Amino acid sequence: MLEIFILLVNRLFVVYQYIILARVLITWFPNLDPTHPVVVFLYRATEPVLRPFRNLMPTSTGIDFSPIIVFFLLRVVQQVVVTSLIRLL
């Protein structure tokens, strides 16, 4: 049963990484309707995580590096959590 939980936790990290990737990709299409339900979902699901890192970064370059930082940190947290859960087996 714990194996299934570990797999689920791991998959949730992966799904969230794909959601962040989708958020990044939609910024490449400026003509998308910002009120479209998918766009709204992507912003609501990612903005609470991305905003604190965006506020830490200088904005003079015009490039948002917060998704890269979040991807890296999510991967580290994923490794720690999954490894810790595996040790419980």
C-alpha positions, 0 to 999 in steps of 0.5 A: 500500500505504501508503494502506491502512495509513493508512486502517487506522490511522485506522480503529483510532483511530475504533474505539477511540473507539467502544469508549470511547463504549460504556464511557461508555454502559454506565455509564448502565445500573447493572443490567448484569451486570458479569461479562458478556463484553462489559462485561468487554471494554469495561473491559479495553480502556479502563481502562488508558487512562482510569485515569491521567486519572481519577487526575489529576481531582478526584473531588469532583464525582462526574462522570468527565471522563476519557473527554472528555480521552481523546477529545480527546487521541486525536483530536489523536494521530490527526491527528498520526499520520495527517498524518505518515503522509500526508506519507510518501506 
